[in-house]
């Protein structure tokens, strides 16, 4: 008797962005025009794009802070424009600019944690320790960088399934940036997705699971870092032979930063996000073809 | 706390507590301003009432003046406060903080409404009582030959003083009800204005709604004059007989309409305020 085991693999779309059009003024050109993208369950996504590409706008739309002129953003099947508490309590956004009230952190937690059912005080203490912050802070007396750390600790302690970070390392000191990477990685779970929008690619390149590059309302690249390093090789070299084979080259310290096809997928190289970003902007068709080839 | 999409009274009260805690200093300063203004009115009125030429023969005049001053001052301060009800939506950071909180905007509006529409009149009456007590105390010390009465007392108390000013009890009720309706109507305009104009809300509300109210009242008066003097219904006096009830019903409708419109306006709020 034969026994058949059937395994179902399902890819859950956590965030579905469908044909979004958005502009900041009636007579201004749209920042996003018929833009679509999908964010799946689990993983750390890096959202890269030029200034004015609409990265922050996309995060605000995902969090329900903006209403698109057309199109929809669905979070687990619910349109975020309705700003339902059941939806918003599972999404947390740390914007680039934010303000905190002039009260003690303890009081802030007591008053605000009520709205997030999965908030954990133990997690909050652990995250504060990571950033070497005391638990008995007065938020009004903190510097901008310290406020950012405290707010990010709260964001992670809320244990929402979707966490949106807009330029999270802006304002952080050097130790803070390295602790940020440890902080993000240590709080990852299978059912949590973190979407980071940033220009500071060197602060996050080692923690990303997935890269999304956008330009003029188009998704130029939407791949996991594993897939990228499987197909592409990133080296720093001035070798003429390599430069001839390179798909993309740009001047860098210690030689040119090259992107080459990876002939040895079992030995991936370290991802160079800056080069990848430039390659995507300068030659998007070539980049796309790399991932459509068998 | 539940993250239900339905209305939650517990969540509304949590939002009220959150607003009070985050704006504690501001609210205390405003309360101090209110109490200070009431005390100033009370103290300024001591020599006025003492030197009133026809005192003590016309005590009812003194009573009327003081009450009007207190309530007029309270009305102005209430409108000022109401125009600041949604002041945090003035800045982008404030709008982000308000919109990202997983609570329905209706509950956010209601939490502020509880403070500015319900709690404020209570605090106002307490501050008037305090100011009046201070007035009597100061008058007792500085003018020993002058018997300063507590003039802040429930206005529906039936005695010679109130009866001579306000008339029989049923007129008194109409007077109090009319004042309450006018107060809440004017305040509701400023509540609505605070959700429409994020900057200079008090001034803009005063100009726009003041002008609109004046136009409405002139039209209503002219229409009433035209109807009431038999030009359309020469023998129909139903409107005249029930004028008070009609006015109260219209005022109630207008107040509820303003509050509801203010709440609906907040539902349209986005992080960006540019017209799209």
Interface residues (C-beta under 8 A of the other chain):
Chain A: X23 X24 X25 X26 X60 X63 X64 X65 X66 X67 X69 X83 X84 X85 X86 X87 X88 X89 X92 X93 X95 X97 X98 X99 X101 X102 X103 X107 X111 X112 X114 X115 X116 X117
Chain B: X1 X2 X3 X4 X5 X11 X14 X17 X18 X21 X22 X23 X24 X25 X91 X92 X93 X94 X95 X96 X97 X99 X100 X101 X102 X103 X104 X105 X270 X271 X272 X274 X275 X276
